Amino acid sequence: MADDRKLPTRADDFSAWYNELVLRAELADYSPVRGCMVIRPPGYGIWERMQRALDDMFKETGHQNAYFPLFIPESFLRKEAQHVEGFAPETAVVTIGGGKVLDEPLVVRPTSETIIYAMFAKWVQSYRDLPILMNQWANVVRWEMRTRLFLRTLEFLWQEGHTAHATHDEAETEARQMLGIYRKFMEEWVAMPVVTGQKSDSERFAGALRTYSCEAMMQDNKALQAGTSHNLGQNFAKAFDLTFQTESGETAHAWNTSWGVSTRLIGGLVMTHGDDVGLRVPPRLAPIELVIVPIYKTDAERARVIEVAQGVRAALSGPGSGVPIRTHVDVREHLKPGAKYYDWELRGVPIRMELGPRDLDREQAVIVRRDTREKQPVPLATIGEAVRGLLTRIQGDMFAAARERREAHSVREPVTYDRFREIMEGEGAFVYAGWCGGAECEAQVKTDTKATIRVLPDPEFRSPEAPTRCLRCDQPVKSEALWARAY
Ligand SMILES: [Zn+2]
């Protein structure tokens, strides 16, 4: 049973609210190892649904799953200069195995480009062996100093897609395609709107030619980088001698992409949809979509109500029920209905059904939306239809509300640098403004305000009137940039 102290509110302390909510909704817990987390069943249930949806989309677009080892020879990481520079400071390294000092230390994978492209090099001879379209579901380790549940932990779960192509254009199309799939998943499943675009050079993945990203706005107006897709060019192919014979008989280096999303998305879900009462899980990702709370006083009432509740559950979730609805009947004896409502609201189950003797007399049930907390009576005869319709509506409404919120906290009119600093030091926002393309300007903005360029937005996210001057130096613009503080 969850703790019944009130949650901290989002307005009072967003960060405390987030931590408490993750703990009390039993999504995750701190582990005995500093910086690691335990993902508990309610959190893992959301991850499983994320995995399933993404995995289907990857397979629909021709990718296959494989598995590569956790350990990577240390020398592999050094083969791509930018890659080692980017990842070496946060690697965990195994130097002893079976009581003996290893000849070559093994890095615990922070990401798997090096070992995967070393294997691709072995498997690819000719253009006929391309493309390779692979994905792996795995854990990775990055030795972070400052950690937060789901957002940044030493070990996390993710998927990493890795592909090899014969041409630059094919790799570019693939990197873009996967960014599109991530966007679709985040919008249609997580109900979390994102801005897509390209990263500036300073925020690019270590070893990539170009990095694309999906950026979501959390309820404290900070950005969360929710997924990235990289066109790796030929950098890794050159480092690992991943070559193939072209149709005309020449030897060429392959072109690679890699792309990933992680359990960080669960943190994004919490910070996009949670409220001061608890979690709100979008129906498509909810391990339980409908919880039935029986209401009774006497044993006779109990028997009657629970029988109907179980019948409703069987009808909604069983075979032959159309699209099954993940339904749970809360038969816990030691809790009053009010305590159960509180508990399920904290956990974010999209719909609660209240069912008592008086409802049965009227052949109805009362259903309550978690997102708006609106109540309505529904005839038992058409309950399946009503619940299915409402789940679809909730999914759509949650996305619309999140998008509206983001737009309300986006600044598109021209701002002076002073005004920009004020915004970043105050409420925060997504600020669309010009950038001269200079790394110095970008670095200075970060020093002054902690804001960074999240992406150079894709055309559909750009402002109707393109900015003409750099936010900081007032020089002519090279591109429009989305600036925000970020997790
Ligand atoms: Zn500038």
Boltz pocket constraint, residues with backbone or C-beta under 6 A from the ligand:
constraints:
  - pocket:
      binder: B
      contacts: [[A, 435], [A, 436], [A, 437], [A, 438], [A, 441], [A, 470], [A, 471], [A, 472], [A, 473], [A, 474], [A, 475]]
      max_distance: 6.0
